Amino acid sequence: MADVGEDAGKVTSYFYALLFTRHPELRSLFPAAMDTQRDRLLKALLTAAEHIDNKPVLTEYLRNLGRGHRKYGTQASHYPAVGEALLGALARYATNTWDDEAEAAWIRTYTAISQIMIDAAAENELRAPAWWHAEVVSHDLRTPDIAVITLRPDQPYPFLAGQYTSLETPWWPRVWRHYSFAAAPRPDGLLSFHVKAVPAGWVSNALVHRARPGDTVRLGPPAGSMTVDHTTDSGLLCLGGGTGIAPIKALVEDVAEHGERRPVDVFYGARTDYDLYDIDTMLRLQQSHSWLSVHPVVDGRTHFPDAVLEYGPWNSHDAYLSGPPGMIRSGVDALRNLGIPGERIRHDSIEELVAAGE
C-alpha cells in the first residue's frame, strides 16, 4: 500500500485502462464522465484489503457494498475482470514490493473480498429489487442551497431510522450519491431527505435546483449501522452538523414511536443562525416529548465538544454523530475524552471506510 501511495492517480488511471481495454463491455456500467467516478472503486478495494484483519467491520461493509452494486447491473462474472485489473495495476506500480508472495497474498485477499460481495448480492436478490424508482412528491427549498425532498417509492422500501441510501437522478445516469433518511419509516411509505447543493456536486445540485414534483429518481438499497438499540434504556447523545441533522431527527422519531422515555439530547450545530434550517422542527419535537432536549450550537467553527462538555455526564449514553467527515473525526475524539467507550459511539462517515457504496 505504501509502495503505490505516491502514484495513486497513475494507479487509478492504469486500473481503469486495463479494465476497459480488456473488458470493454464493462464500460457501460460506469458514468459517461469518469471524473465523477474517480478512484471510488479502486479505493474501496484497497481500503477493504487494508482492513482485511478487522473481520466484523469489514464483512458488514463488504456485504453492503455487494448489495449496493446490484443497482449498477454488476454480475458475479464481472468480479474476476476487476481483480485482474487490480493486480495488473499493483504489479505495474508496486515495483519495490511486488513479487510472487505479494501477488499470492493479493489474490487470496481479493478472492475473499469479492466472495463476500457476491454472496451478499445473491442473497439480497431473493428478497429485494436491485433498485427502486421513486417519484418526487414535494420539494421544499429551505435555503438557497438546501432542499427537503420527499419521495414516493414504487414499491415498499424497508429501512431503519439512522440509515442512508444511494440516489441517482435522471440528469446524471449511473452517478450515485449517499443521503440519509430524514424521518423514521412512515405508515404512508414516503421517504424524506435533506440535500445541500455543494460546489461541483452533480447529484446534489440536480436535486436542489432541478428536481420538481413529478420527477422520478432511483434508489439503491438501505445501508448503515447508525441505528438505535432498543434492547437497552441508555440515554442518547446525538450530534448533528448541517444536513447531518436529518438522520438525527429520524432517530428521535424512532425513539418516540417505540414509546420509550429514555433521555435524548440533540446538539444541532451550524456556522450561523441561518444554517439552522430545521431548528423549528426540532423544537416542535422537543415540545412534544419531555425526554428530548435540543441544544442549538452556533459557532463559526462549530465547537461541539465545548458545548457538549457543559452538560452531561455522558459516560452511560450511546452517542450518534452525523455531519461532515471533519466534524465526525473531532467529535469521536472528544466523546472518547468525555468517557464514552468507542463501541458506544455510532456514525456513518469516514465514508463508511471510504464512501464506496457510490
Contacts in CASP RR format, 6 or more apart in sequence:
PFRMAT RR
TARGET T0000
AUTHOR 0000-0000-0000
METHOD contacts of the structure
MODEL  1
MADVGEDAGKVTSYFYALLFTRHPELRSLFPAAMDTQRDRLLKALLTAAE
HIDNKPVLTEYLRNLGRGHRKYGTQASHYPAVGEALLGALARYATNTWDD
EAEAAWIRTYTAISQIMIDAAAENELRAPAWWHAEVVSHDLRTPDIAVIT
LRPDQPYPFLAGQYTSLETPWWPRVWRHYSFAAAPRPDGLLSFHVKAVPA
GWVSNALVHRARPGDTVRLGPPAGSMTVDHTTDSGLLCLGGGTGIAPIKA
LVEDVAEHGERRPVDVFYGARTDYDLYDIDTMLRLQQSHSWLSVHPVVDG
RTHFPDAVLEYGPWNSHDAYLSGPPGMIRSGVDALRNLGIPGERIRHDSI
EELVAAGE
1 46 0 8 1.000
1 49 0 8 1.000
1 50 0 8 1.000
3 93 0 8 1.000
3 94 0 8 1.000
3 95 0 8 1.000
3 96 0 8 1.000
3 97 0 8 1.000
3 98 0 8 1.000
4 11 0 8 1.000
4 90 0 8 1.000
4 93 0 8 1.000
4 94 0 8 1.000
5 11 0 8 1.000
7 93 0 8 1.000
8 39 0 8 1.000
9 39 0 8 1.000
10 93 0 8 1.000
11 42 0 8 1.000
11 89 0 8 1.000
11 90 0 8 1.000
11 92 0 8 1.000
11 93 0 8 1.000
12 38 0 8 1.000
12 39 0 8 1.000
12 42 0 8 1.000
12 89 0 8 1.000
14 88 0 8 1.000
14 89 0 8 1.000
14 92 0 8 1.000
14 93 0 8 1.000
15 42 0 8 1.000
15 85 0 8 1.000
15 86 0 8 1.000
15 88 0 8 1.000
15 89 0 8 1.000
16 34 0 8 1.000
16 42 0 8 1.000
16 85 0 8 1.000
18 84 0 8 1.000
18 85 0 8 1.000
18 88 0 8 1.000
18 89 0 8 1.000
19 26 0 8 1.000
19 81 0 8 1.000
19 82 0 8 1.000
19 85 0 8 1.000
20 26 0 8 1.000
20 27 0 8 1.000
22 81 0 8 1.000
22 84 0 8 1.000
22 85 0 8 1.000
23 81 0 8 1.000
26 78 0 8 1.000
26 81 0 8 1.000
29 72 0 8 1.000
29 73 0 8 1.000
29 74 0 8 1.000
29 78 0 8 1.000
29 174 0 8 1.000
30 37 0 8 1.000
30 174 0 8 1.000
31 37 0 8 1.000
31 172 0 8 1.000
31 173 0 8 1.000
31 174 0 8 1.000
31 175 0 8 1.000
32 173 0 8 1.000
32 174 0 8 1.000
36 172 0 8 1.000
36 175 0 8 1.000
36 202 0 8 1.000
40 354 0 8 1.000
40 355 0 8 1.000
40 356 0 8 1.000
40 357 0 8 1.000
40 358 0 8 1.000
41 82 0 8 1.000
41 356 0 8 1.000
42 86 0 8 1.000
42 89 0 8 1.000
43 354 0 8 1.000
43 356 0 8 1.000
44 65 0 8 1.000
44 353 0 8 1.000
44 354 0 8 1.000
44 356 0 8 1.000
44 357 0 8 1.000
45 82 0 8 1.000
45 83 0 8 1.000
45 86 0 8 1.000
45 110 0 8 1.000
45 113 0 8 1.000
47 353 0 8 1.000
47 354 0 8 1.000
47 356 0 8 1.000
48 58 0 8 1.000
48 61 0 8 1.000
48 62 0 8 1.000
48 65 0 8 1.000
48 113 0 8 1.000
48 353 0 8 1.000
49 106 0 8 1.000
49 109 0 8 1.000
49 110 0 8 1.000
49 113 0 8 1.000
51 57 0 8 1.000
51 58 0 8 1.000
51 61 0 8 1.000
51 353 0 8 1.000
52 58 0 8 1.000
52 109 0 8 1.000
52 112 0 8 1.000
52 113 0 8 1.000
57 353 0 8 1.000
58 353 0 8 1.000
59 116 0 8 1.000
60 225 0 8 1.000
61 352 0 8 1.000
61 353 0 8 1.000
62 113 0 8 1.000
62 116 0 8 1.000
62 117 0 8 1.000
62 120 0 8 1.000
63 116 0 8 1.000
63 117 0 8 1.000
63 120 0 8 1.000
64 120 0 8 1.000
64 223 0 8 1.000
64 224 0 8 1.000
64 352 0 8 1.000
64 357 0 8 1.000
65 117 0 8 1.000
65 120 0 8 1.000
65 356 0 8 1.000
65 357 0 8 1.000
66 74 0 8 1.000
66 116 0 8 1.000
66 117 0 8 1.000
66 118 0 8 1.000
66 120 0 8 1.000
66 121 0 8 1.000
66 124 0 8 1.000
67 120 0 8 1.000
67 121 0 8 1.000
67 124 0 8 1.000
67 128 0 8 1.000
67 221 0 8 1.000
67 223 0 8 1.000
68 121 0 8 1.000
68 166 0 8 1.000
68 220 0 8 1.000
68 221 0 8 1.000
68 223 0 8 1.000
68 357 0 8 1.000
69 117 0 8 1.000
69 121 0 8 1.000
69 357 0 8 1.000
70 121 0 8 1.000
70 124 0 8 1.000
70 125 0 8 1.000
70 130 0 8 1.000
70 131 0 8 1.000
70 221 0 8 1.000
71 130 0 8 1.000
71 131 0 8 1.000
71 166 0 8 1.000
71 168 0 8 1.000
71 176 0 8 1.000
71 218 0 8 1.000
71 220 0 8 1.000
71 221 0 8 1.000
72 174 0 8 1.000
73 130 0 8 1.000
74 121 0 8 1.000
76 118 0 8 1.000
76 121 0 8 1.000
76 122 0 8 1.000
79 114 0 8 1.000
79 117 0 8 1.000
79 118 0 8 1.000
82 114 0 8 1.000
83 110 0 8 1.000
83 114 0 8 1.000
86 106 0 8 1.000
86 110 0 8 1.000
87 103 0 8 1.000
87 106 0 8 1.000
87 107 0 8 1.000
87 110 0 8 1.000
90 98 0 8 1.000
90 106 0 8 1.000
91 98 0 8 1.000
91 103 0 8 1.000
94 102 0 8 1.000
124 221 0 8 1.000
128 221 0 8 1.000
129 155 0 8 1.000
130 220 0 8 1.000
131 168 0 8 1.000
131 218 0 8 1.000
131 219 0 8 1.000
131 220 0 8 1.000
132 153 0 8 1.000
132 154 0 8 1.000
132 155 0 8 1.000
132 157 0 8 1.000
132 218 0 8 1.000
132 219 0 8 1.000
132 220 0 8 1.000
133 153 0 8 1.000
133 154 0 8 1.000
133 216 0 8 1.000
133 217 0 8 1.000
133 218 0 8 1.000
133 219 0 8 1.000
134 151 0 8 1.000
134 152 0 8 1.000
134 153 0 8 1.000
134 154 0 8 1.000
134 157 0 8 1.000
134 191 0 8 1.000
134 216 0 8 1.000
134 217 0 8 1.000
134 218 0 8 1.000
134 219 0 8 1.000
135 151 0 8 1.000
135 152 0 8 1.000
135 154 0 8 1.000
135 213 0 8 1.000
135 214 0 8 1.000
135 215 0 8 1.000
135 216 0 8 1.000
136 149 0 8 1.000
136 150 0 8 1.000
136 151 0 8 1.000
136 211 0 8 1.000
136 212 0 8 1.000
136 213 0 8 1.000
136 214 0 8 1.000
136 215 0 8 1.000
136 216 0 8 1.000
136 217 0 8 1.000
137 150 0 8 1.000
137 151 0 8 1.000
137 152 0 8 1.000
137 190 0 8 1.000
137 213 0 8 1.000
137 214 0 8 1.000
138 148 0 8 1.000
138 149 0 8 1.000
138 150 0 8 1.000
138 213 0 8 1.000
139 147 0 8 1.000
139 148 0 8 1.000
139 149 0 8 1.000
139 150 0 8 1.000
139 211 0 8 1.000
139 212 0 8 1.000
139 213 0 8 1.000
140 147 0 8 1.000
140 148 0 8 1.000
140 149 0 8 1.000
140 150 0 8 1.000
141 147 0 8 1.000
141 208 0 8 1.000
142 148 0 8 1.000
142 277 0 8 1.000
142 278 0 8 1.000
143 274 0 8 1.000
143 275 0 8 1.000
143 277 0 8 1.000
145 196 0 8 1.000
145 197 0 8 1.000
145 208 0 8 1.000
146 194 0 8 1.000
146 195 0 8 1.000
146 196 0 8 1.000
146 197 0 8 1.000
146 208 0 8 1.000
146 243 0 8 1.000
146 277 0 8 1.000
147 194 0 8 1.000
147 195 0 8 1.000
147 197 0 8 1.000
147 207 0 8 1.000
147 208 0 8 1.000
147 211 0 8 1.000
148 182 0 8 1.000
148 192 0 8 1.000
148 193 0 8 1.000
148 194 0 8 1.000
148 195 0 8 1.000
148 278 0 8 1.000
149 192 0 8 1.000
149 193 0 8 1.000
149 194 0 8 1.000
149 195 0 8 1.000
149 207 0 8 1.000
149 211 0 8 1.000
150 190 0 8 1.000
150 191 0 8 1.000
150 192 0 8 1.000
150 193 0 8 1.000
151 190 0 8 1.000
151 191 0 8 1.000
151 192 0 8 1.000
151 193 0 8 1.000
151 217 0 8 1.000
151 219 0 8 1.000
152 189 0 8 1.000
152 190 0 8 1.000
152 191 0 8 1.000
153 189 0 8 1.000
153 191 0 8 1.000
153 219 0 8 1.000
156 189 0 8 1.000
157 189 0 8 1.000
157 191 0 8 1.000
157 219 0 8 1.000
157 222 0 8 1.000
158 185 0 8 1.000
158 222 0 8 1.000
159 165 0 8 1.000
159 181 0 8 1.000
159 185 0 8 1.000
159 222 0 8 1.000
160 185 0 8 1.000
160 222 0 8 1.000
160 227 0 8 1.000
160 254 0 8 1.000
161 181 0 8 1.000
161 183 0 8 1.000
161 184 0 8 1.000
161 185 0 8 1.000
161 227 0 8 1.000
161 228 0 8 1.000
161 247 0 8 1.000
161 250 0 8 1.000
161 251 0 8 1.000
161 253 0 8 1.000
161 254 0 8 1.000
162 180 0 8 1.000
162 181 0 8 1.000
162 224 0 8 1.000
162 226 0 8 1.000
162 227 0 8 1.000
162 228 0 8 1.000
162 247 0 8 1.000
162 250 0 8 1.000
162 251 0 8 1.000
162 254 0 8 1.000
162 320 0 8 1.000
163 180 0 8 1.000
163 181 0 8 1.000
163 222 0 8 1.000
163 223 0 8 1.000
163 224 0 8 1.000
163 226 0 8 1.000
163 227 0 8 1.000
163 247 0 8 1.000
164 178 0 8 1.000
164 179 0 8 1.000
164 180 0 8 1.000
164 181 0 8 1.000
164 222 0 8 1.000
164 223 0 8 1.000
164 224 0 8 1.000
164 247 0 8 1.000
164 348 0 8 1.000
165 178 0 8 1.000
165 179 0 8 1.000
165 181 0 8 1.000
165 191 0 8 1.000
165 219 0 8 1.000
165 220 0 8 1.000
165 221 0 8 1.000
165 222 0 8 1.000
165 223 0 8 1.000
166 176 0 8 1.000
166 177 0 8 1.000
166 178 0 8 1.000
166 179 0 8 1.000
166 219 0 8 1.000
166 220 0 8 1.000
166 223 0 8 1.000
166 357 0 8 1.000
166 358 0 8 1.000
167 176 0 8 1.000
167 177 0 8 1.000
167 178 0 8 1.000
167 179 0 8 1.000
167 193 0 8 1.000
167 203 0 8 1.000
167 207 0 8 1.000
167 217 0 8 1.000
167 218 0 8 1.000
167 219 0 8 1.000
167 220 0 8 1.000
168 174 0 8 1.000
168 175 0 8 1.000
168 176 0 8 1.000
168 203 0 8 1.000
168 217 0 8 1.000
168 218 0 8 1.000
168 219 0 8 1.000
168 220 0 8 1.000
169 175 0 8 1.000
169 203 0 8 1.000
169 206 0 8 1.000
169 207 0 8 1.000
169 210 0 8 1.000
169 211 0 8 1.000
169 215 0 8 1.000
169 217 0 8 1.000
170 215 0 8 1.000
170 216 0 8 1.000
170 217 0 8 1.000
171 202 0 8 1.000
171 206 0 8 1.000
171 210 0 8 1.000
172 202 0 8 1.000
172 203 0 8 1.000
172 206 0 8 1.000
175 202 0 8 1.000
175 203 0 8 1.000
176 203 0 8 1.000
176 220 0 8 1.000
176 357 0 8 1.000
176 358 0 8 1.000
177 203 0 8 1.000
177 204 0 8 1.000
177 358 0 8 1.000
178 355 0 8 1.000
178 357 0 8 1.000
178 358 0 8 1.000
179 193 0 8 1.000
179 194 0 8 1.000
179 195 0 8 1.000
179 246 0 8 1.000
180 193 0 8 1.000
180 194 0 8 1.000
180 244 0 8 1.000
180 246 0 8 1.000
180 247 0 8 1.000
180 250 0 8 1.000
180 322 0 8 1.000
180 348 0 8 1.000
181 191 0 8 1.000
181 192 0 8 1.000
181 193 0 8 1.000
181 222 0 8 1.000
181 246 0 8 1.000
181 247 0 8 1.000
181 250 0 8 1.000
182 192 0 8 1.000
182 193 0 8 1.000
182 194 0 8 1.000
182 246 0 8 1.000
182 247 0 8 1.000
182 249 0 8 1.000
182 250 0 8 1.000
183 191 0 8 1.000
183 192 0 8 1.000
183 249 0 8 1.000
183 250 0 8 1.000
183 253 0 8 1.000
184 250 0 8 1.000
184 251 0 8 1.000
184 253 0 8 1.000
184 254 0 8 1.000
184 257 0 8 1.000
191 219 0 8 1.000
192 246 0 8 1.000
193 207 0 8 1.000
193 246 0 8 1.000
194 243 0 8 1.000
194 244 0 8 1.000
194 245 0 8 1.000
194 246 0 8 1.000
194 278 0 8 1.000
195 204 0 8 1.000
195 207 0 8 1.000
195 208 0 8 1.000
195 243 0 8 1.000
196 204 0 8 1.000
196 208 0 8 1.000
196 242 0 8 1.000
196 243 0 8 1.000
197 204 0 8 1.000
197 205 0 8 1.000
197 207 0 8 1.000
197 208 0 8 1.000
197 209 0 8 1.000
198 204 0 8 1.000
198 205 0 8 1.000
207 217 0 8 1.000
211 217 0 8 1.000
223 352 0 8 1.000
223 357 0 8 1.000
224 348 0 8 1.000
224 352 0 8 1.000
225 346 0 8 1.000
225 348 0 8 1.000
226 247 0 8 1.000
226 251 0 8 1.000
226 320 0 8 1.000
226 322 0 8 1.000
226 346 0 8 1.000
226 347 0 8 1.000
226 348 0 8 1.000
227 251 0 8 1.000
227 254 0 8 1.000
227 346 0 8 1.000
228 236 0 8 1.000
228 251 0 8 1.000
228 254 0 8 1.000
228 255 0 8 1.000
228 258 0 8 1.000
228 318 0 8 1.000
229 318 0 8 1.000
230 258 0 8 1.000
230 260 0 8 1.000
232 318 0 8 1.000
233 260 0 8 1.000
233 262 0 8 1.000
234 262 0 8 1.000
234 316 0 8 1.000
234 317 0 8 1.000
234 318 0 8 1.000
234 344 0 8 1.000
235 262 0 8 1.000
235 263 0 8 1.000
235 264 0 8 1.000
235 316 0 8 1.000
235 317 0 8 1.000
235 318 0 8 1.000
236 251 0 8 1.000
236 255 0 8 1.000
236 262 0 8 1.000
236 263 0 8 1.000
236 264 0 8 1.000
236 265 0 8 1.000
236 317 0 8 1.000
236 318 0 8 1.000
236 319 0 8 1.000
236 320 0 8 1.000
237 265 0 8 1.000
237 267 0 8 1.000
237 308 0 8 1.000
237 314 0 8 1.000
237 317 0 8 1.000
237 318 0 8 1.000
237 319 0 8 1.000
237 320 0 8 1.000
237 335 0 8 1.000
237 340 0 8 1.000
238 248 0 8 1.000
238 251 0 8 1.000
238 252 0 8 1.000
238 264 0 8 1.000
238 265 0 8 1.000
238 266 0 8 1.000
238 267 0 8 1.000
238 319 0 8 1.000
238 320 0 8 1.000
238 321 0 8 1.000
238 322 0 8 1.000
239 248 0 8 1.000
239 267 0 8 1.000
239 269 0 8 1.000
239 304 0 8 1.000
239 308 0 8 1.000
239 319 0 8 1.000
239 320 0 8 1.000
239 321 0 8 1.000
239 322 0 8 1.000
239 327 0 8 1.000
239 331 0 8 1.000
240 248 0 8 1.000
240 266 0 8 1.000
240 267 0 8 1.000
240 268 0 8 1.000
240 269 0 8 1.000
240 321 0 8 1.000
240 322 0 8 1.000
240 323 0 8 1.000
240 327 0 8 1.000
241 268 0 8 1.000
241 269 0 8 1.000
241 270 0 8 1.000
241 302 0 8 1.000
241 322 0 8 1.000
241 323 0 8 1.000
241 324 0 8 1.000
241 327 0 8 1.000
242 268 0 8 1.000
242 269 0 8 1.000
242 270 0 8 1.000
242 275 0 8 1.000
242 323 0 8 1.000
242 324 0 8 1.000
243 323 0 8 1.000
244 322 0 8 1.000
244 323 0 8 1.000
245 268 0 8 1.000
245 269 0 8 1.000
245 278 0 8 1.000
245 282 0 8 1.000
245 322 0 8 1.000
246 278 0 8 1.000
246 322 0 8 1.000
247 320 0 8 1.000
247 322 0 8 1.000
248 266 0 8 1.000
248 268 0 8 1.000
248 320 0 8 1.000
248 322 0 8 1.000
249 278 0 8 1.000
249 281 0 8 1.000
249 282 0 8 1.000
249 285 0 8 1.000
251 264 0 8 1.000
251 320 0 8 1.000
252 264 0 8 1.000
252 266 0 8 1.000
252 282 0 8 1.000
252 285 0 8 1.000
252 289 0 8 1.000
252 292 0 8 1.000
253 285 0 8 1.000
255 262 0 8 1.000
255 264 0 8 1.000
255 291 0 8 1.000
256 285 0 8 1.000
256 288 0 8 1.000
256 289 0 8 1.000
260 291 0 8 1.000
261 290 0 8 1.000
261 291 0 8 1.000
262 291 0 8 1.000
263 291 0 8 1.000
263 293 0 8 1.000
264 289 0 8 1.000
264 291 0 8 1.000
264 292 0 8 1.000
264 293 0 8 1.000
265 293 0 8 1.000
265 295 0 8 1.000
265 311 0 8 1.000
265 312 0 8 1.000
265 317 0 8 1.000
266 282 0 8 1.000
266 292 0 8 1.000
266 293 0 8 1.000
266 294 0 8 1.000
266 295 0 8 1.000
267 295 0 8 1.000
267 297 0 8 1.000
267 304 0 8 1.000
267 307 0 8 1.000
267 308 0 8 1.000
268 276 0 8 1.000
268 278 0 8 1.000
268 279 0 8 1.000
268 282 0 8 1.000
268 294 0 8 1.000
268 295 0 8 1.000
268 296 0 8 1.000
268 297 0 8 1.000
269 275 0 8 1.000
269 276 0 8 1.000
269 296 0 8 1.000
269 297 0 8 1.000
269 298 0 8 1.000
269 299 0 8 1.000
269 302 0 8 1.000
269 304 0 8 1.000
270 276 0 8 1.000
270 296 0 8 1.000
270 297 0 8 1.000
270 298 0 8 1.000
270 302 0 8 1.000
271 298 0 8 1.000
271 299 0 8 1.000
271 300 0 8 1.000
271 301 0 8 1.000
271 302 0 8 1.000
272 298 0 8 1.000
272 300 0 8 1.000
273 298 0 8 1.000
275 298 0 8 1.000
276 296 0 8 1.000
276 298 0 8 1.000
279 294 0 8 1.000
279 296 0 8 1.000
282 294 0 8 1.000
283 294 0 8 1.000
285 292 0 8 1.000
285 294 0 8 1.000
286 292 0 8 1.000
286 293 0 8 1.000
286 294 0 8 1.000
295 307 0 8 1.000
295 311 0 8 1.000
297 303 0 8 1.000
297 304 0 8 1.000
297 307 0 8 1.000
302 327 0 8 1.000
304 327 0 8 1.000
304 330 0 8 1.000
304 331 0 8 1.000
304 334 0 8 1.000
305 330 0 8 1.000
305 331 0 8 1.000
305 334 0 8 1.000
305 337 0 8 1.000
305 338 0 8 1.000
308 314 0 8 1.000
308 334 0 8 1.000
308 335 0 8 1.000
308 338 0 8 1.000
309 338 0 8 1.000
313 338 0 8 1.000
314 335 0 8 1.000
314 338 0 8 1.000
314 339 0 8 1.000
314 340 0 8 1.000
315 338 0 8 1.000
315 339 0 8 1.000
315 340 0 8 1.000
317 340 0 8 1.000
317 344 0 8 1.000
318 344 0 8 1.000
318 346 0 8 1.000
319 335 0 8 1.000
319 340 0 8 1.000
319 344 0 8 1.000
319 345 0 8 1.000
319 346 0 8 1.000
320 346 0 8 1.000
320 347 0 8 1.000
321 327 0 8 1.000
321 328 0 8 1.000
321 331 0 8 1.000
321 332 0 8 1.000
321 335 0 8 1.000
321 345 0 8 1.000
321 346 0 8 1.000
321 347 0 8 1.000
321 349 0 8 1.000
322 328 0 8 1.000
322 347 0 8 1.000
322 348 0 8 1.000
322 349 0 8 1.000
323 349 0 8 1.000
325 349 0 8 1.000
325 350 0 8 1.000
325 351 0 8 1.000
328 347 0 8 1.000
328 349 0 8 1.000
328 350 0 8 1.000
329 350 0 8 1.000
332 342 0 8 1.000
332 345 0 8 1.000
332 347 0 8 1.000
335 342 0 8 1.000
335 345 0 8 1.000
336 342 0 8 1.000
336 345 0 8 1.000
END
